[in-house]
Amino acid sequence: MSIRGLLASAAGLMALAIAAPSAAATQCEALHKLDLPDTVIRSAEVVPAGGFATMGPIRAQDLPAFCRVVASVRTEPGSDIGVEIWLPLSGWRGVFHGNGNGGFGGILAAGYGPMTTGLRRGYATAVTDTGTAPATPLDGEALIGQPQKWRDWARRSTHAMTVTGKAITKAFYGAPARRAYYTGCSTGGQEGLIEALYYPHDYDGILVGAPVINRTWGHGAVLWNDLAANLEPDRRLSETKLRLLSMAALQRCGASGSGLSGDPFIGDPKACRFDPGELACGDQDRDDCLTAGEVATARAFYSGPTDRSGRPLFYGWLPGSETTGHFDWRFLQSRPNGQPPFVSLFKWVFGADWDWSAFQVERDMAKVDAALGPIVNDATRGSLRDFQARGGKLIIYHGWADSLVPPDQSVAFYERAVQEAGGLEEAQDFARLFMAPGFSHCAGGPGPDVFNAAGASAIPPPTATPRHDLFAALVDWVEGAPAPDQVISTRYVDGSPAKGVAMQRPLCAYPAKAWRRGSGDPNDAASFVCSVSPPT
Protein backbone atom coordinates (compact mmCIF):
# COMPACT_ATOMS: atom_id res chain seq x y z
CA MET A 1 0.00 0.00 0.00
CA SER A 2 1.24 3.51 -0.74
CA ILE A 3 2.03 5.85 2.13
CA ARG A 4 -0.89 8.09 1.08
CA GLY A 5 -3.31 5.20 1.22
CA LEU A 6 -1.92 3.97 4.51
CA LEU A 7 -2.25 7.37 6.13
CA ALA A 8 -5.82 7.76 4.92
CA SER A 9 -6.90 4.36 6.22
CA ALA A 10 -5.26 5.03 9.59
CA ALA A 11 -6.89 8.42 10.16
CA GLY A 12 -9.97 7.09 11.91
CA LEU A 13 -7.96 4.91 14.25
CA MET A 14 -5.71 7.81 15.23
CA ALA A 15 -8.56 9.76 16.80
CA LEU A 16 -9.14 6.83 19.12
CA ALA A 17 -5.43 6.66 19.87
CA ILE A 18 -5.35 10.24 21.12
CA ALA A 19 -8.28 9.63 23.47
CA ALA A 20 -7.45 6.14 24.70
CA PRO A 21 -3.92 5.28 25.89
CA SER A 22 -4.44 1.55 25.28
CA ALA A 23 -5.51 2.20 21.68
CA ALA A 24 -2.51 4.53 21.28
CA ALA A 25 -0.22 1.78 22.53
CA THR A 26 -1.63 -0.64 19.98
CA GLN A 27 -1.25 1.90 17.21
CA CYS A 28 2.32 2.63 18.32
CA GLU A 29 3.29 -0.99 17.86
CA ALA A 30 1.55 -0.98 14.46
CA LEU A 31 3.99 1.68 13.25
CA HIS A 32 6.57 -1.08 12.97
CA LYS A 33 4.79 -2.07 9.72
CA LEU A 34 4.61 1.46 8.31
CA ASP A 35 5.75 1.62 4.69
CA LEU A 36 7.80 4.74 3.92
CA PRO A 37 10.10 5.31 0.93
CA ASP A 38 13.76 4.35 1.56
CA THR A 39 12.93 3.79 5.25
CA VAL A 40 13.00 0.80 7.57
CA ILE A 41 11.19 1.01 10.91
CA ARG A 42 13.55 -0.76 13.31
CA SER A 43 11.32 -0.63 16.37
CA ALA A 44 8.11 0.93 17.68
CA GLU A 45 7.31 0.56 21.35
CA VAL A 46 5.52 2.33 24.16
CA VAL A 47 7.69 3.88 26.86
CA PRO A 48 5.81 4.30 30.17
CA ALA A 49 5.82 7.62 31.99
CA GLY A 50 9.26 8.32 33.44
CA GLY A 51 11.36 7.41 30.43
CA PHE A 52 13.58 4.40 29.72
CA ALA A 53 16.80 3.20 31.35
CA THR A 54 19.24 4.03 28.55
CA MET A 55 18.36 7.72 28.87
CA GLY A 56 20.80 7.74 31.79
CA PRO A 57 20.85 10.95 33.85
CA ILE A 58 18.37 12.59 31.46
CA ARG A 59 15.66 10.17 32.61
CA ALA A 60 13.04 11.94 34.73
CA GLN A 61 9.86 10.89 36.47
CA ASP A 62 7.92 13.82 35.00
CA LEU A 63 8.22 12.57 31.42
CA PRO A 64 4.86 11.50 29.96
CA ALA A 65 4.33 8.14 28.30
CA PHE A 66 5.28 8.12 24.63
CA CYS A 67 5.65 5.99 21.54
CA ARG A 68 9.32 5.52 20.71
CA VAL A 69 10.10 4.82 17.06
CA VAL A 70 13.59 4.07 15.73
CA ALA A 71 14.05 4.07 11.96
CA SER A 72 16.75 3.91 9.31
CA VAL A 73 16.64 6.12 6.21
CA ARG A 74 18.72 5.71 3.05
CA THR A 75 19.56 8.63 0.77
CA GLU A 76 21.80 6.59 -1.58
CA PRO A 77 23.45 3.16 -1.62
CA GLY A 78 25.63 2.85 1.47
CA SER A 79 23.67 5.49 3.38
CA ASP A 80 22.13 4.59 6.75
CA ILE A 81 20.67 7.54 8.66
CA GLY A 82 19.41 6.65 12.11
CA VAL A 83 16.28 8.50 13.24
CA GLU A 84 14.46 8.36 16.57
CA ILE A 85 11.03 9.90 17.18
CA TRP A 86 9.12 10.27 20.46
CA LEU A 87 5.35 10.68 20.12
CA PRO A 88 3.31 11.65 23.21
CA LEU A 89 0.55 9.09 23.78
CA SER A 90 -1.81 11.89 24.74
CA GLY A 91 -1.91 15.67 24.62
CA TRP A 92 -0.07 16.13 21.31
CA ARG A 93 -0.13 19.85 20.48
CA GLY A 94 0.22 19.49 16.74
CA VAL A 95 3.94 20.32 16.71
CA PHE A 96 6.94 18.47 15.25
CA HIS A 97 10.25 19.24 16.96
CA GLY A 98 13.55 18.30 15.27
CA ASN A 99 16.86 18.23 17.15
CA GLY A 100 20.53 18.28 16.23
CA ASN A 101 23.50 16.12 17.11
CA GLY A 102 27.11 17.01 17.97
CA GLY A 103 30.62 16.51 16.61
CA PHE A 104 30.77 13.61 14.17
CA GLY A 105 27.35 12.41 15.39
CA GLY A 106 26.78 8.68 15.28
CA ILE A 107 24.78 8.44 18.52
CA LEU A 108 21.05 9.05 18.77
CA ALA A 109 21.24 9.61 22.53
CA ALA A 110 23.11 12.89 21.90
CA GLY A 111 19.72 14.50 21.32
CA TYR A 112 17.82 13.05 24.26
CA GLY A 113 18.18 16.12 26.48
CA PRO A 114 16.45 18.59 24.13
CA MET A 115 13.96 15.88 23.18
CA THR A 116 12.73 15.74 26.78
CA THR A 117 11.96 19.46 26.51
CA GLY A 118 9.88 18.86 23.40
CA LEU A 119 8.13 15.88 24.95
CA ARG A 120 7.17 17.84 28.06
CA ARG A 121 5.66 20.50 25.80
CA GLY A 122 3.49 17.90 24.09
CA TYR A 123 5.54 17.91 20.87
CA ALA A 124 6.45 14.98 18.66
CA THR A 125 10.23 15.22 18.90
CA ALA A 126 13.02 13.63 16.86
CA VAL A 127 16.78 13.32 16.46
CA THR A 128 19.14 11.84 13.86
CA ASP A 129 22.53 10.21 14.31
CA THR A 130 23.51 12.18 11.13
CA GLY A 131 24.10 8.90 9.28
CA THR A 132 27.60 8.46 10.67
CA ALA A 133 27.34 5.41 12.98
CA PRO A 134 29.57 3.77 14.18
CA ALA A 135 31.37 7.10 14.50
CA THR A 136 31.03 8.95 17.80
CA PRO A 137 30.86 12.71 18.43
CA LEU A 138 34.62 12.90 19.09
CA ASP A 139 35.84 10.20 16.70
CA GLY A 140 35.17 10.12 12.95
CA GLU A 141 37.76 7.47 12.02
CA ALA A 142 35.00 5.09 10.91
CA LEU A 143 34.05 7.53 8.12
CA ILE A 144 37.34 7.27 6.21
CA GLY A 145 36.56 6.36 2.60
CA GLN A 146 32.78 6.78 2.97
CA PRO A 147 31.79 9.98 1.10
CA GLN A 148 28.11 9.06 1.22
CA LYS A 149 28.26 9.36 5.00
CA TRP A 150 30.08 12.71 4.74
CA ARG A 151 27.22 14.00 2.59
CA ASP A 152 24.60 12.74 5.02
CA TRP A 153 26.47 14.26 7.99
CA ALA A 154 26.97 17.62 6.35
CA ARG A 155 23.73 18.17 4.42
CA ARG A 156 21.11 15.45 4.08
CA SER A 157 20.51 13.72 7.42
CA THR A 158 18.47 16.41 9.16
CA HIS A 159 16.19 16.83 6.17
CA ALA A 160 15.75 13.05 6.01
CA MET A 161 14.94 13.01 9.74
CA THR A 162 12.40 15.77 9.24
CA VAL A 163 10.59 14.20 6.27
CA THR A 164 10.52 10.79 7.93
CA GLY A 165 9.62 12.17 11.35
CA LYS A 166 6.72 14.19 9.99
CA ALA A 167 5.40 11.19 8.06
CA ILE A 168 5.51 8.97 11.15
CA THR A 169 3.90 11.72 13.20
CA LYS A 170 1.07 12.05 10.68
CA ALA A 171 0.58 8.28 10.58
CA PHE A 172 0.32 8.11 14.37
CA TYR A 173 -2.00 11.05 14.95
CA GLY A 174 -3.95 10.99 11.69
CA ALA A 175 -3.14 14.63 10.97
CA PRO A 176 -0.04 16.54 9.88
CA ALA A 177 1.88 18.76 12.27
CA ARG A 178 0.60 22.34 12.12
CA ARG A 179 3.99 23.72 13.22
CA ALA A 180 7.60 22.55 13.15
CA TYR A 181 10.52 23.79 15.22
CA TYR A 182 14.19 22.87 15.21
CA THR A 183 16.78 23.20 17.99
CA GLY A 184 20.47 22.29 18.01
CA CYS A 185 23.96 23.43 18.99
CA SER A 186 27.47 23.04 17.51
CA THR A 187 27.09 20.45 14.72
CA GLY A 188 23.41 20.66 15.60
CA GLY A 189 23.65 24.41 14.98
CA GLN A 190 25.13 23.74 11.56
CA GLU A 191 22.29 21.30 10.84
CA GLY A 192 19.77 24.03 11.64
CA LEU A 193 21.42 26.55 9.33
CA ILE A 194 21.48 23.97 6.54
CA GLU A 195 17.73 23.52 7.03
CA ALA A 196 17.12 27.28 6.79
CA LEU A 197 19.44 27.71 3.79
CA TYR A 198 18.50 24.67 1.70
CA TYR A 199 15.24 23.20 3.04
CA PRO A 200 13.33 26.37 3.99
CA HIS A 201 9.92 24.67 4.16
CA ASP A 202 10.92 22.04 6.75
CA TYR A 203 10.62 24.31 9.81
CA ASP A 204 8.65 27.37 10.85
CA GLY A 205 11.17 28.30 13.54
CA ILE A 206 14.84 27.38 13.96
CA LEU A 207 16.93 27.95 17.11
CA VAL A 208 20.65 27.22 16.77
CA GLY A 209 23.62 27.71 19.05
CA ALA A 210 27.35 27.93 18.26
CA PRO A 211 26.84 26.70 14.69
CA VAL A 212 29.81 25.18 12.88
CA ILE A 213 29.75 27.26 9.72
CA ASN A 214 33.10 26.65 8.02
CA ARG A 215 33.56 23.00 8.87
CA THR A 216 36.97 22.43 7.28
CA TRP A 217 38.60 25.50 8.81
CA GLY A 218 36.92 24.83 12.15
CA HIS A 219 38.80 21.54 12.31
CA GLY A 220 41.91 23.25 10.96
CA ALA A 221 41.83 25.75 13.83
CA VAL A 222 41.62 22.97 16.42
CA LEU A 223 44.60 21.20 14.85
CA TRP A 224 46.49 24.51 14.70
CA ASN A 225 45.90 24.93 18.45
CA ASP A 226 47.05 21.42 19.27
CA LEU A 227 50.30 21.72 17.35
CA ALA A 228 51.01 25.17 18.80
CA ALA A 229 50.86 23.64 22.27
CA ASN A 230 52.35 20.20 21.69
CA LEU A 231 54.62 20.08 18.63
CA GLU A 232 57.61 21.65 20.38
CA PRO A 233 58.72 20.99 23.98
CA ASP A 234 57.75 23.34 26.81
CA ARG A 235 54.99 25.02 24.84
CA ARG A 236 51.97 23.44 26.51
CA LEU A 237 50.05 25.61 28.97
CA SER A 238 49.69 23.91 32.33
CA GLU A 239 46.60 24.23 34.51
CA THR A 240 48.43 26.83 36.60
CA LYS A 241 49.48 28.85 33.55
CA LEU A 242 45.97 28.71 32.05
CA ARG A 243 44.49 30.10 35.26
CA LEU A 244 47.15 32.83 35.27
CA LEU A 245 46.36 33.70 31.66
CA SER A 246 42.63 33.71 32.31
CA MET A 247 42.94 36.00 35.33
CA ALA A 248 45.19 38.40 33.43
CA ALA A 249 42.76 38.54 30.51
CA LEU A 250 39.89 39.21 32.90
CA GLN A 251 41.82 41.97 34.66
CA ARG A 252 42.74 43.60 31.37
CA CYS A 253 39.37 43.23 29.59
CA GLY A 254 36.69 42.89 32.29
CA ALA A 255 35.73 46.57 32.32
CA SER A 256 36.06 47.13 28.57
CA GLY A 257 33.07 48.15 26.49
CA SER A 258 29.85 47.11 28.19
CA GLY A 259 31.63 44.79 30.65
CA LEU A 260 31.90 45.29 34.41
CA SER A 261 35.15 45.06 36.33
CA GLY A 262 33.62 43.05 39.17
CA ASP A 263 32.29 40.24 36.97
CA PRO A 264 34.03 36.83 36.93
CA PHE A 265 33.77 36.84 33.12
CA ILE A 266 34.53 39.21 30.24
CA GLY A 267 31.35 40.91 29.16
CA ASP A 268 32.59 42.50 25.94
CA PRO A 269 35.74 40.73 24.65
CA LYS A 270 35.63 42.47 21.26
CA ALA A 271 36.18 45.82 23.01
CA CYS A 272 39.59 44.82 24.36
CA ARG A 273 43.03 43.92 23.08
CA PHE A 274 45.06 41.58 25.26
CA ASP A 275 48.62 40.44 24.56
CA PRO A 276 49.81 37.46 26.65
CA GLY A 277 53.31 38.86 26.21
CA GLU A 278 52.47 41.08 29.18
CA LEU A 279 52.99 37.99 31.34
CA ALA A 280 56.38 37.07 29.89
CA CYS A 281 59.00 35.78 32.30
CA GLY A 282 62.57 36.92 32.34
CA ASP A 283 65.14 34.16 32.42
CA GLN A 284 63.25 31.91 34.84
CA ASP A 285 60.08 29.82 34.55
CA ARG A 286 57.73 30.68 37.42
CA ASP A 287 54.05 30.11 38.18
CA ASP A 288 53.33 33.83 37.97
CA CYS A 289 54.57 34.33 34.39
CA LEU A 290 54.75 32.73 30.96
CA THR A 291 57.86 31.47 29.20
CA ALA A 292 58.56 32.55 25.63
CA GLY A 293 57.17 29.24 24.38
CA GLU A 294 54.00 29.61 26.46
CA VAL A 295 53.48 33.16 25.21
CA ALA A 296 53.77 31.86 21.63
CA THR A 297 51.16 29.19 22.33
CA ALA A 298 48.73 31.68 23.86
CA ARG A 299 49.19 34.06 20.93
CA ALA A 300 48.49 31.20 18.50
CA PHE A 301 45.24 30.38 20.31
CA TYR A 302 44.07 34.00 20.29
CA SER A 303 45.06 34.65 16.68
CA GLY A 304 43.83 31.43 15.12
CA PRO A 305 45.51 30.05 11.98
CA THR A 306 47.80 32.51 10.17
CA ASP A 307 50.04 32.33 7.15
CA ARG A 308 53.83 32.60 7.38
CA SER A 309 53.66 36.40 7.39
CA GLY A 310 51.18 36.41 10.29
CA ARG A 311 48.12 37.27 8.20
CA PRO A 312 44.95 35.76 9.72
CA LEU A 313 43.45 32.90 7.73
CA PHE A 314 40.57 32.12 10.10
CA TYR A 315 39.23 33.11 13.50
CA GLY A 316 40.84 32.58 16.89
CA TRP A 317 39.54 32.38 20.46
CA LEU A 318 38.68 35.50 22.41
CA PRO A 319 39.98 36.65 25.80
CA GLY A 320 37.90 34.96 28.46
CA SER A 321 37.71 31.56 26.75
CA GLU A 322 40.79 30.02 28.39
CA THR A 323 39.27 28.09 31.31
CA THR A 324 35.52 28.05 30.76
CA GLY A 325 34.53 24.41 30.94
CA HIS A 326 34.68 21.03 29.26
CA PHE A 327 35.76 22.26 25.81
CA ASP A 328 38.14 25.03 26.87
CA TRP A 329 41.86 25.35 26.14
CA ARG A 330 42.64 22.33 28.32
CA PHE A 331 40.61 20.19 25.93
CA LEU A 332 42.26 21.73 22.87
CA GLN A 333 45.66 20.59 24.20
CA SER A 334 44.48 17.23 25.54
CA ARG A 335 44.89 14.80 22.63
CA PRO A 336 42.06 12.37 23.39
CA ASN A 337 42.90 8.90 22.05
CA GLY A 338 46.48 10.05 21.57
CA GLN A 339 45.80 12.48 18.74
CA PRO A 340 44.44 16.01 18.31
CA PRO A 341 40.67 16.45 18.78
CA PHE A 342 38.53 16.00 15.66
CA VAL A 343 41.57 15.22 13.47
CA SER A 344 39.61 12.41 11.78
CA LEU A 345 38.26 14.81 9.17
CA PHE A 346 41.76 15.27 7.72
CA LYS A 347 42.13 11.51 7.36
CA TRP A 348 39.11 11.46 5.08
CA VAL A 349 41.34 13.38 2.65
CA PHE A 350 44.86 12.13 3.40
CA GLY A 351 44.18 8.59 4.61
CA ALA A 352 44.22 6.73 7.91
CA ASP A 353 48.03 6.88 8.22
CA TRP A 354 48.31 10.63 7.70
CA ASP A 355 51.00 12.26 9.86
CA TRP A 356 49.15 15.14 11.46
CA SER A 357 52.33 16.38 13.16
CA ALA A 358 53.56 17.56 9.74
CA PHE A 359 50.45 19.69 9.16
CA GLN A 360 51.12 22.96 7.32
CA VAL A 361 48.10 25.19 7.36
CA GLU A 362 48.48 26.89 3.97
CA ARG A 363 49.50 23.78 2.04
CA ASP A 364 47.15 21.25 3.65
CA MET A 365 44.03 23.37 4.08
CA ALA A 366 43.99 24.09 0.35
CA LYS A 367 43.86 20.33 -0.29
CA VAL A 368 41.22 19.75 2.38
CA ASP A 369 39.02 22.54 1.04
CA ALA A 370 39.33 21.22 -2.51
CA ALA A 371 38.30 17.72 -1.43
CA LEU A 372 35.71 18.42 1.28
CA GLY A 373 34.64 22.04 0.89
CA PRO A 374 31.93 21.28 -1.70
CA ILE A 375 30.54 18.56 0.62
CA VAL A 376 30.77 19.89 4.18
CA ASN A 377 30.91 23.70 3.92
CA ASP A 378 27.38 24.41 2.69
CA ALA A 379 26.72 26.75 5.63
CA THR A 380 29.30 29.17 4.20
CA ARG A 381 27.11 29.70 1.13
CA GLY A 382 23.44 29.48 0.22
CA SER A 383 20.68 32.00 0.86
CA LEU A 384 18.07 32.64 3.55
CA ARG A 385 15.76 34.44 1.10
CA ASP A 386 13.34 31.52 0.66
CA PHE A 387 13.21 30.89 4.42
CA GLN A 388 12.45 34.57 4.96
CA ALA A 389 9.85 34.63 2.18
CA ARG A 390 7.87 31.73 3.62
CA GLY A 391 7.73 33.44 7.03
CA GLY A 392 10.36 31.35 8.82
CA LYS A 393 12.01 32.67 12.00
CA LEU A 394 15.65 32.07 12.90
CA ILE A 395 17.41 32.65 16.23
CA ILE A 396 21.17 32.13 16.59
CA TYR A 397 23.00 32.29 19.92
CA HIS A 398 26.70 31.96 20.63
CA GLY A 399 28.88 32.36 23.70
CA TRP A 400 31.67 34.92 23.61
CA ALA A 401 33.69 32.49 25.76
CA ASP A 402 33.32 29.57 23.31
CA SER A 403 36.68 27.93 22.56
CA LEU A 404 35.54 25.14 20.26
CA VAL A 405 33.59 27.06 17.60
CA PRO A 406 34.90 30.63 17.14
CA PRO A 407 32.09 33.06 18.02
CA ASP A 408 33.17 35.53 15.34
CA GLN A 409 31.85 33.00 12.80
CA SER A 410 28.28 33.57 13.94
CA VAL A 411 28.69 37.33 13.81
CA ALA A 412 30.06 37.09 10.27
CA PHE A 413 27.21 34.80 9.20
CA TYR A 414 24.63 37.16 10.63
CA GLU A 415 26.20 40.22 9.06
CA ARG A 416 26.13 38.42 5.71
CA ALA A 417 22.41 37.76 6.27
CA VAL A 418 21.89 41.44 7.09
CA GLN A 419 23.58 42.47 3.87
CA GLU A 420 21.54 39.99 1.83
CA ALA A 421 18.28 41.14 3.45
CA GLY A 422 19.01 44.79 2.62
CA GLY A 423 19.80 46.03 6.12
CA LEU A 424 19.56 45.29 9.83
CA GLU A 425 15.90 46.19 10.17
CA GLU A 426 14.91 43.90 7.33
CA ALA A 427 17.04 41.04 8.69
CA GLN A 428 15.66 41.37 12.21
CA ASP A 429 12.17 40.79 10.85
CA PHE A 430 13.05 37.10 10.51
CA ALA A 431 16.49 36.49 12.06
CA ARG A 432 18.02 37.46 15.42
CA LEU A 433 21.47 36.87 16.90
CA PHE A 434 22.20 36.76 20.64
CA MET A 435 25.82 36.81 21.83
CA ALA A 436 26.20 35.52 25.40
CA PRO A 437 29.03 36.92 27.57
CA GLY A 438 30.81 34.34 29.71
CA PHE A 439 29.02 31.46 27.97
CA SER A 440 31.12 28.52 26.79
CA HIS A 441 30.46 25.94 24.08
CA CYS A 442 26.71 25.19 24.12
CA ALA A 443 26.61 25.03 27.95
CA GLY A 444 28.42 26.29 31.03
CA GLY A 445 31.02 28.99 31.45
CA PRO A 446 31.66 31.58 34.16
CA GLY A 447 28.76 33.86 33.14
CA PRO A 448 24.98 33.45 33.22
CA ASP A 449 24.54 30.21 31.31
CA VAL A 450 20.86 29.18 31.45
CA PHE A 451 18.59 30.71 28.81
CA ASN A 452 17.42 27.89 26.54
CA ALA A 453 15.17 25.05 27.70
CA ALA A 454 16.15 23.05 24.60
CA GLY A 455 19.89 23.55 25.07
CA ALA A 456 22.65 21.11 25.95
CA SER A 457 22.28 21.74 29.68
CA ALA A 458 19.66 19.79 31.61
CA ILE A 459 19.18 22.80 33.91
CA PRO A 460 15.90 24.60 33.09
CA PRO A 461 15.42 28.39 32.99
CA PRO A 462 13.49 29.93 35.91
CA THR A 463 10.35 30.01 33.75
CA ALA A 464 9.38 28.40 30.46
CA THR A 465 8.40 31.80 29.07
CA PRO A 466 9.95 34.09 26.44
CA ARG A 467 11.31 36.23 29.29
CA HIS A 468 13.84 33.55 30.31
CA ASP A 469 13.82 30.98 27.48
CA LEU A 470 14.95 31.47 23.87
CA PHE A 471 13.01 28.37 22.81
CA ALA A 472 9.78 29.84 24.18
CA ALA A 473 10.66 33.17 22.55
CA LEU A 474 11.06 31.44 19.18
CA VAL A 475 7.70 29.66 19.51
CA ASP A 476 5.92 32.88 20.48
CA TRP A 477 7.57 34.76 17.61
CA VAL A 478 6.42 32.16 15.08
CA GLU A 479 2.91 32.29 16.56
CA GLY A 480 2.71 36.04 15.96
CA ALA A 481 4.29 37.68 19.01
CA PRO A 482 6.83 40.50 18.52
CA ALA A 483 10.40 39.48 17.74
CA PRO A 484 12.50 39.01 20.90
CA ASP A 485 14.73 41.98 21.71
CA GLN A 486 16.21 40.29 24.78
CA VAL A 487 16.02 37.22 26.99
CA ILE A 488 17.20 37.06 30.59
CA SER A 489 20.06 34.63 31.17
CA THR A 490 20.42 33.08 34.63
CA ARG A 491 23.26 31.76 36.72
CA TYR A 492 22.17 29.61 39.66
CA VAL A 493 24.08 29.26 42.92
CA ASP A 494 26.43 26.29 42.43
CA GLY A 495 24.51 25.49 39.24
CA SER A 496 21.49 24.35 41.26
CA PRO A 497 18.02 25.90 40.78
CA ALA A 498 17.15 24.68 44.28
CA LYS A 499 19.79 27.00 45.74
CA GLY A 500 18.42 30.07 44.00
CA VAL A 501 19.61 32.64 41.48
CA ALA A 502 23.13 34.02 41.78
CA MET A 503 22.97 36.42 38.81
CA GLN A 504 20.77 37.42 35.90
CA ARG A 505 21.66 39.46 32.83
CA PRO A 506 19.81 40.28 29.64
CA LEU A 507 21.08 38.82 26.39
CA CYS A 508 20.43 41.42 23.72
CA ALA A 509 19.60 41.06 20.06
CA TYR A 510 22.79 41.87 18.13
CA PRO A 511 24.23 44.43 17.66
CA ALA A 512 22.84 45.66 21.00
CA LYS A 513 24.68 44.89 24.24
CA ALA A 514 23.65 44.88 27.90
CA TRP A 515 24.78 48.15 29.51
CA ARG A 516 24.44 48.82 33.23
CA ARG A 517 22.01 51.54 34.29
CA GLY A 518 23.87 53.76 36.76
CA SER A 519 24.58 52.02 40.04
CA GLY A 520 21.96 49.25 40.01
CA ASP A 521 22.60 45.79 41.44
CA PRO A 522 24.98 44.08 38.95
CA ASN A 523 23.34 40.72 39.67
CA ASP A 524 19.87 41.97 38.74
CA ALA A 525 18.84 42.00 35.07
CA ALA A 526 16.71 45.09 35.73
CA SER A 527 19.92 47.05 36.27
CA PHE A 528 20.79 46.71 32.57
CA VAL A 529 19.44 48.05 29.32
CA CYS A 530 19.95 46.68 25.79
CA SER A 531 21.48 49.30 23.55
CA VAL A 532 24.01 49.56 20.74
CA SER A 533 25.79 52.41 22.54
CA PRO A 534 26.11 53.32 26.23
CA PRO A 535 22.90 54.75 27.71
CA THR A 536 22.91 58.35 28.83
Residue, then its C-alpha position, 0 to 999 in steps of 0.5 A: m500500500s502507498i504511504r498516502g493510502l496507509l495514512a488515509s486508512a489510519a486516520g480514523l484509528m488515530a482519533l481513538a489513539i489520542a483519546a485512549p492510551s491503550a488504543a494509542a499503545t496498539q497503534c504505536e506498535a503498528l507503526h513497525k509495519l509502516d511503509l515509507p520510501d527508503t525507510v525501515i522502521r527498526s522498532a516501535e514501542v511504548v515507553p511508560a511515563g518516566g522514560f527508559a533506562t538508557m536515557g541515563p541521567i536525562r531520565a526523569q519521572d515527570l516525562p509522559a508516556f510516549c511511543r518511541v520509534v527508531a528508523s533507518v533512512r537511506t539517501e543513496p546506496g551505502s547510506d544509513i541515517g538513524v532516526e528516533i522519534w518520540l510521540p506523546l501518547s496523549g496531549w499532542r499539540g500538533v507540533f513536530h520538533g527536530n533536534g541536532n547532534g554534535g561533533f561527528g554524530g553517530i549516537l542518537a542519545a546525543g539529542y535526548g536532552p532537548m527531546t525531553t523538553g519537546l516531549r514535556r511540551g506535548y511535541a512529537t520530537a526527533v533526532t538523527d545520528t547524522g548517518t555516521a554510525p559507528a562514529t562517535p561525536l569525538d571520533g570520525e575514524a569510521l568515516i574514512g573512505q565513505p563519502q556518502k556518510w560525509r554528505d549525510w552528515a553535512r547536508r542530508s541527514t536532518h532533512a531526512m529526519t524531518v521528512t521521515g519524522k513528519a510522516i511517522t507523526k502524521a501516521f500516528y495522529g492521523a493529521p499533519a503537524r501544524r507547526a515545526y521547530y528545530t533546535g540544536c547546537s554546535t554540529g546541531g547548529q550547523e544542521g539548523l542553518i542547513e535547514a534554513l538555507y537549503y530546506p526552507h519549508d521544513y521548519d517554521g522556527i529554527l533555534v541554533g547555538a554555536p553553529v559550525i559554519n566553516r567545517t573544514w577551517g573549524h577543524g583546521a583551527v583545532l589542529w592549529n591549536d594542538l600543534a602550537a601547544n604540543l609540537e615543540p617541547d615546553r609550549r603546553l600551557s599547564e593548569t596553573k598557567l591557564r588560570l594565570l592567563s585567564m585571570a590576566a585577561l579578565q583583569r585587562c578586559g573585564a571593564s572594557g566596552s559594556g563589561l563590568s570590572g567586578d564580573p568573573f567573566i569578560g562581558d565584551p571581549k571584542a572591546c579589548r586587546f590583550d597580549p599574553g606577552e604582558l605575562a612574559c617571564g625573564d630568564q626563569d620559569r615561574d608560576d606567575c609568568l609565561t615562558a617565551g614558548e608559552v606566550a607563543t602558544a597563547r598568541a596562536f590560540y588568540s590569533g587562530p591560523t595565520d600564514r607565514s607572514g602572520r596574516p589571519l586565515f581564520y578566527g581565533w579564540l577571544p579573551g575569556s575563553e581560556t578556562t571556561g569548561h569542558f571544551d576550553w583550552r585544556f581540551l584543545q591541548s588534551r589529545p584524546n585517544g592520543q591524537p588532536p581532537f577531531v583530526s579524523l576529518f583530515k584523514w578522510v582526505f589524506g588517509a588513515d596513516w596521515d601524519w598530522s604532526a607535519f600539518q602545514v596550514e596553507r598547504d594542507m588546508a587548500k587540499v582539504d578545502a578542494a576535497l571536502g569544501p563542496i561537501v561539508n561547507d554548505a553553511t558558508r554559502g546558500s541563501l536565507r531568502d526563501f526561508q524569509a519569504r515563507g515566514g520562517k524565524l531564525i534565532i542564533y545564539h553563541g557564547w563569547a567564551d566559546s573555545l571550540v567554535p569561534p564566536d566571530q563566525s556567527v557574527a560574520f554569518y549574521e552580518r552576511a544575512v543582514q547584507e543579503a536582506g538589505g539592512l539590519e531592520e529587514a534582517q531582524d524581521f526574521a532572524r536574530l542573533f544573541m551573543a552571550p558573555g561568559f558562555s562557553h560551548c553550548a553550555g556552562g562557562p563563568g557567566p549566566d549560562v541558562f537561557n534555553a530550555a532546549g539547550a545542551s544543559a539539563i538545567p531549566p530556565p526559571t520560567a518556560t516563558p519568552r522572558h527567560d527561554l529562547f526556545a519559548a521566545l522562538v515559539d511565540w515569535v512564530e505564533g505572531a508575538p513580537a520578535p524578541d529583543q532580549v532574553i534574561s540569562t540566569r546563573y544559579v548558585d552552584g549550578s542548582p536551581a534549588k539554591g536560587v539565582a546568583m545572577q541574571r543578565p539580559l542577552c540582547a539582540y545583536p548588535a545591542k549589548a547589555w549596559r548597566r544603568g547607573s549604580g543598580d545591582p549588577n546581579d539583577a537584570a533590571s539594572f541593565v538596558c539593551s542598547v548599541s551604545p552606552p545609555t545616557 
